[in-house]
Amino acid sequence: MSKQSILGRVTQLAKANINSLLDQAEDPQKMLDQLIRDYTNNISEAEQAVATTIGNLRMLEADHKEDVDAAAEWGGKALAASKKADELRTSGSAADADKFDNLAKVALGRQMQSEKEANTAAPTIAAQTEVVDKLKSGLDSMKTKLTELTAKRDELVSRAKTAQAQNTMMDAVKNIDVMDPTSDINRFEEKVRREEAMALGKQELAASSLDAQFESLDDLGKTSEIEARLAALKAGKAA
């Protein structure tokens, strides 16, 4: 009963409403870790109980084998004593023959006692063997469940961290939307455009000044040509 109650506690723990426990926990990850530790400890306790049950079964089996072997041994002794008695009786030693027949009877009595003990132990051994098989199967199932629980814990922790990272990112995006830096960018762009316009204005002004210089140079050329033609006209008249 104590072995079954231990396994029962572990089974109840495996079937516990984990979601409800996690909903009430301030830190779900710590809750899962504690659940795994409790489950592991209970499995360890169950392993010890199952090991004790197996040990008791093996002792029963050893005692049963001893009884079976003893029954066979006493049977052999009874047969040997009976044969000896027959030989002695044939040779005319009736008294010695009776002595060996009595020894055969004693051996047969011991054989019957050993057989009785072996037969009595057989059903108990069969029942204990069935119990041990069930306990082993249950323990294997619990270990599998622990593996699944550990994997589930890792999955949930990973998902929680991912969700937390996503929430952090969305909060950051939300803060950016609230601050709306577009207006600042627009102001900076407008400043750049003004700087560009100023540069263009300076270029245009420089170009205008250069054109004026070339125009004055052209005017100077025209004046020089006029003076030359005038000098030529005068020279022609003088000749």
C-alpha positions in Angstrom: 0.0 0.0 0.0 2.8 2.4 0.9 4.4 1.8 -2.5 1.2 2.4 -4.4 0.5 5.5 -2.3 3.9 7.0 -3.3 3.2 6.3 -6.9 -0.3 7.7 -6.4 1.1 11.0 -5.2 3.4 11.3 -8.1 0.5 10.5 -10.5 -1.6 13.2 -8.9 1.2 15.6 -9.3 1.5 14.8 -13.0 -2.2 15.4 -13.4 -2.3 18.7 -11.5 -3.8 21.7 -13.2 -0.5 23.3 -14.2 -2.2 26.2 -16.0 -4.0 27.2 -12.8 -0.8 27.1 -10.8 1.0 29.2 -13.4 -1.8 31.8 -13.5 -1.4 32.3 -9.8 2.4 32.4 -9.9 4.2 35.7 -9.9 7.1 34.1 -11.8 5.9 31.2 -14.1 9.4 30.1 -14.8 10.2 29.6 -11.1 6.9 27.8 -10.7 7.8 25.4 -13.5 11.3 24.9 -12.1 9.8 24.1 -8.6 7.3 21.7 -10.2 10.1 19.8 -12.0 12.1 19.6 -8.7 9.0 18.3 -6.8 8.3 15.8 -9.6 11.9 14.6 -9.7 12.0 14.2 -5.9 8.8 12.2 -5.9 10.1 10.0 -8.7 13.3 9.4 -6.6 11.2 8.4 -3.6 9.1 6.1 -5.8 12.3 4.5 -7.2 13.5 3.7 -3.7 10.1 2.1 -2.9 10.0 0.1 -6.1 13.6 -1.0 -5.4 12.6 -2.2 -1.9 9.6 -4.1 -3.4 11.9 -5.8 -6.0 14.4 -6.7 -3.2 11.6 -8.3 -1.2 10.5 -10.3 -4.2 13.9 -11.5 -4.9 14.2 -12.7 -1.3 10.9 -14.6 -1.7 12.1 -16.1 -4.9 15.4 -17.2 -3.3 13.6 -18.7 -0.3 11.2 -20.5 -2.7 14.2 -21.9 -4.7 15.7 -23.1 -1.5 12.4 -24.9 -0.6 12.2 -26.5 -4.1 15.8 -27.6 -3.9 15.4 -28.9 -0.4 12.3 -30.9 -1.4 14.3 -32.5 -4.2 17.2 -33.2 -1.9 15.0 -34.8 0.8 13.3 -36.8 -1.9 16.6 -38.1 -3.1 17.6 -39.0 0.5 14.3 -40.8 1.0 14.8 -42.8 -2.1 18.4 -43.7 -1.1 17.3 -44.7 2.4 14.4 -46.8 1.0 16.7 -48.7 -1.4 19.2 -49.3 1.4 16.4 -50.7 3.5 15.3 -53.0 0.7 18.9 -54.3 0.3 19.2 -54.9 4.0 15.9 -56.7 4.2 16.8 -58.9 1.3 20.1 -59.8 3.0 18.2 -60.7 6.2 19.0 -57.6 8.3 15.4 -56.7 9.1 16.4 -54.4 12.0 18.8 -52.4 10.0 16.2 -52.3 7.1 13.6 -50.9 9.5 16.1 -48.2 10.6 16.6 -47.1 7.0 12.9 -47.2 6.3 12.4 -44.9 9.2 15.1 -42.6 7.8 13.3 -42.6 4.5 10.1 -41.6 6.3 11.9 -38.7 8.0 13.3 -37.6 4.7 9.8 -37.8 3.1 8.4 -35.7 5.9 11.1 -33.1 5.3 10.3 -33.2 1.6 6.6 -32.7 2.2 7.4 -29.7 4.5 9.6 -28.1 1.9 7.1 -28.7 -0.8 4.4 -27.2 1.4 6.5 -24.1 2.0 7.3 -23.8 -1.7 3.6 -24.2 -2.6 2.6 -21.6 -0.1 5.1 -19.0 -1.3 4.3 -19.5 -5.0 1.0 -17.4 -5.1 2.7 -14.7 -3.1 5.6 -14.6 -5.5 3.2 -14.5 -8.5 1.3 -11.6 -7.0 4.4 -9.7 -6.0 5.8 -10.2 -9.5 2.7 -8.7 -11.0 2.9 -5.7 -8.6 6.6 -5.2 -9.5 5.8 -5.2 -13.2 3.1 -2.6 -12.7 5.4 -0.5 -10.5 8.2 -0.6 -13.1 5.8 0.3 -15.9 4.4 3.2 -13.8 7.9 4.4 -13.0 8.9 4.4 -16.6 5.7 6.4 -17.5 6.6 8.9 -14.8 10.1 9.3 -16.1 8.7 9.9 -19.6 6.3 12.4 -18.2 9.2 14.2 -16.5 11.0 14.4 -19.8 7.9 15.9 -21.4 7.4 18.3 -18.6 11.1 19.5 -18.8 10.7 19.9 -22.6 7.5 21.8 -22.1 9.1 24.0 -19.5 12.0 24.9 -21.9 9.4 25.6 -24.6 7.3 27.9 -22.4 10.4 29.8 -21.1 11.6 30.3 -24.7 8.1 31.5 -25.8 7.9 33.8 -22.8 11.3 35.4 -23.6 10.2 35.8 -27.2 6.9 37.4 -26.2 8.7 39.7 -23.8 11.2 40.8 -26.5 8.3 41.4 -28.9 6.5 43.5 -26.3 9.6 45.5 -25.7 10.0 46.1 -29.4 6.4 47.1 -29.8 6.6 49.5 -26.8 9.6 51.1 -28.4 7.8 51.5 -31.7 4.8 52.9 -29.9 7.1 55.4 -28.2 8.6 56.4 -31.6 5.1 56.9 -32.9 4.2 59.1 -29.9 7.3 61.2 -30.3 6.8 61.4 -34.1 10.3 62.5 -35.2 9.0 63.2 -38.7 8.6 66.9 -37.9 12.2 67.1 -36.7 13.4 65.5 -39.9 11.3 67.9 -42.0 12.8 70.8 -40.2 16.3 69.5 -40.9 15.4 68.9 -44.5 14.1 72.5 -44.8 17.3 73.8 -43.4 19.3 71.7 -45.9 17.2 73.1 -48.7 17.8 76.6 -47.5 21.6 75.9 -47.5 21.4 74.4 -51.0 19.4 77.5 -52.2 22.0 79.8 -50.7 24.7 77.9 -52.5 22.9 78.2 -55.8 22.4 81.9 -55.2 26.1 82.4 -54.7 26.9 80.4 -57.8 24.4 82.5 -59.8 25.8 85.7 -58.4 29.4 84.7 -59.2 28.3 83.8 -62.7 26.6 87.1 -63.2 29.7 89.0 -62.1 31.9 87.0 -64.5 29.6 87.7 -67.4 29.7 91.4 -66.6 33.5 91.3 -66.7 33.5 89.6 -70.1 30.9 92.2 -71.3 33.2 95.1 -70.2 36.1 93.4 -72.0 34.0 93.2 -75.2 33.1 96.8 -74.9 36.8 97.7 -74.5 37.6 95.7 -77.7 34.9 97.6 -79.6 36.3 100.9 -78.4 39.8 99.9 -79.5 38.7 98.9 -82.9 36.8 102.2 -83.4 39.9 104.1 -82.4 42.0 102.1 -84.9 39.6 102.7 -87.8 39.4 106.4 -87.0 43.2 106.6 -87.1 43.2 104.8 -90.4 40.7 107.2 -91.9 42.8 110.1 -90.9 45.9 108.6 -92.2 44.3 108.1 -95.6 43.2 111.7 -95.9 46.7 112.9 -95.1 48.1 110.9 -97.9 
